[in-house]
Amino acid sequence: MYFKCVKCGSEYEYGSKLWKCGCGGYLKLIQKVKFTKDDIKRERLNMWRYDNAYPLKYDELAASFDEGMTPLVKMDWGDVKIHAKLDSLMPSCSFKDRGMAMAVNYLINQGVEYITEDSSGNAAASVAAYCARGGIKCKVYVPAGNSSGKITQTRAYGAEITEVLGTRDEVADAAQVHSE
């Protein structure tokens, strides 16, 4: 398991304290997973029942709400019948909680005590919830005039909010300048 830059192909050890490559590209986790039905921990009624497929294990969690196990609802997608997850029922009411649970726990395990995020809503609420649960500080950059509901929710978790006038890209740039 290692990180690989999607821009230049540089590789870094899993656990490296980097958030981007030296070339500026983002890092992708490369992991070979072998997972069967027998690997499911049926006694766990959360997403961590599948931790044999994850880079983090259940006993390594510092910030969890026992997330996952949201219901499936039957629906039609054009002519196809599908089952969709109702991830708006996750702890922060955001579909981002599965990924944020993984990301924030990884960062906590690496000794990170402060997270900077840019978001237009869902990621802000999710990262703030997991940071609050894990006892780490969080600053979130959002577009000025963004959804007051998501901003209120993010603040309620204790995150510091900075509103940025400009495009969504300018919000991301402001967060990256701060994180430097």
C-alpha positions in Angstrom: 0.0 0.0 0.0 1.4 3.4 -1.0 0.5 6.8 -2.4 1.1 7.7 -6.0 0.9 11.2 -7.6 -1.7 11.3 -10.3 0.2 14.0 -12.1 3.8 12.9 -12.3 3.7 9.3 -11.0 6.0 9.8 -7.9 5.4 7.2 -5.2 5.3 7.8 -1.4 5.1 5.4 1.5 1.7 4.9 3.2 1.9 7.1 6.3 4.0 9.8 4.6 3.0 13.2 6.0 2.3 14.8 2.7 -1.0 16.2 1.4 0.2 16.7 -2.2 3.2 15.8 -4.3 6.2 18.1 -4.8 4.9 18.7 -8.3 1.5 19.9 -6.9 -0.5 16.9 -8.0 -2.8 15.1 -5.5 -1.9 11.7 -4.1 -4.0 8.6 -4.7 -3.8 5.6 -2.4 -2.8 2.4 -4.2 -3.8 -0.7 -2.5 -4.4 -4.3 -3.5 -7.5 -5.7 -1.8 -8.6 -9.3 -1.6 -12.0 -9.4 0.0 -14.6 -12.1 0.2 -17.9 -12.6 2.0 -16.1 -14.4 4.7 -14.2 -11.2 5.5 -17.4 -9.4 6.5 -17.6 -8.8 10.2 -21.3 -9.5 10.6 -21.5 -8.4 14.2 -20.7 -4.8 13.3 -23.7 -2.9 12.1 -21.7 -0.1 10.5 -19.4 0.5 7.5 -16.4 -1.0 9.5 -17.8 -4.5 9.0 -15.8 -4.3 5.7 -12.6 -3.1 7.3 -10.6 -5.9 5.7 -11.0 -4.0 2.5 -9.9 -0.6 4.0 -6.5 0.8 4.7 -7.7 1.6 8.3 -9.1 -1.0 10.7 -11.9 -0.6 13.2 -9.6 -0.7 16.2 -7.5 2.2 14.8 -10.5 4.6 14.8 -10.3 7.8 16.9 -13.3 9.5 15.4 -16.4 7.4 14.5 -20.1 7.6 14.8 -20.6 3.9 13.8 -21.4 5.3 10.4 -22.8 3.4 7.5 -25.6 0.8 7.2 -27.9 3.4 5.7 -31.0 1.9 4.1 -31.4 1.0 0.4 -34.4 2.3 -1.5 -35.7 0.8 -4.7 -35.9 3.2 -7.6 -36.0 3.4 -11.4 -33.0 4.9 -13.2 -34.5 5.3 -16.7 -35.4 1.8 -17.7 -33.2 0.2 -15.0 -34.3 -0.8 -11.5 -31.7 0.0 -8.9 -31.2 0.2 -5.2 -29.9 3.6 -3.9 -28.2 4.3 -0.6 -29.9 6.9 1.6 -26.6 8.5 2.8 -28.4 11.7 3.8 -29.1 9.6 6.9 -25.4 9.5 7.8 -24.3 11.2 11.1 -23.7 14.6 9.6 -26.5 14.2 7.1 -24.0 14.1 4.3 -23.1 11.5 1.7 -19.4 12.6 2.4 -19.3 10.8 5.8 -17.9 7.5 4.5 -14.9 9.1 2.9 -14.4 11.7 5.7 -14.5 9.0 8.3 -11.6 7.4 6.5 -9.7 10.6 5.8 -10.0 12.2 9.2 -9.1 9.0 11.1 -6.0 8.5 8.8 -4.9 12.1 9.6 -5.5 11.7 13.3 -3.4 8.5 13.3 -0.6 10.4 11.6 -0.6 13.0 14.4 -2.4 15.8 12.6 -4.0 18.2 15.0 -5.5 20.7 12.6 -7.3 20.3 9.3 -8.0 22.9 6.6 -10.8 22.1 4.1 -12.5 23.9 1.3 -16.1 23.0 0.6 -19.4 24.3 -0.8 -21.4 22.5 1.8 -21.5 18.7 2.4 -17.7 18.2 3.0 -17.7 21.2 5.4 -20.3 19.6 7.6 -18.8 16.2 7.4 -15.2 17.2 8.1 -16.3 19.4 11.0 -18.3 16.6 12.6 -15.4 14.1 12.4 -12.9 16.7 13.6 -15.1 17.5 16.6 -15.5 13.8 17.3 -11.7 13.3 17.1 -10.8 16.3 19.1 -8.9 18.2 16.4 -9.3 21.7 15.1 -10.8 22.5 11.8 -10.9 25.5 9.5 -13.2 25.4 6.5 -13.2 27.8 3.6 -16.5 28.2 1.9 -17.9 30.4 -0.9 -19.4 33.7 0.4 -23.1 33.5 0.4 -23.1 29.7 0.7 -26.0 27.7 2.1 -26.6 29.1 5.6 -27.8 25.7 6.8 -24.6 24.0 6.1 -22.5 26.8 7.5 -24.6 26.8 10.7 -24.2 23.1 11.0 -20.4 23.3 10.4 -20.0 26.1 13.0 -22.1 24.0 15.5 -19.5 21.3 15.3 -16.9 23.9 16.3 -15.2 24.5 13.0 -13.8 28.0 12.1 -15.4 29.3 8.9 -13.8 31.6 6.4 -16.1 32.9 3.6 -14.3 33.7 0.4 -15.6 36.0 -2.3 -15.0 34.6 -5.7 -15.3 31.3 -7.7 -15.2 27.8 -6.2 -11.6 27.5 -7.5 -10.6 30.7 -5.6 -12.1 29.1 -2.4 -9.9 26.1 -2.9 -6.8 28.3 -3.6 -7.4 30.2 -0.3 -7.6 27.0 1.6 -4.4 25.7 0.0 -2.5 29.0 0.8 -3.6 28.7 4.4 -2.5 25.1 4.6 1.0 26.0 3.5 
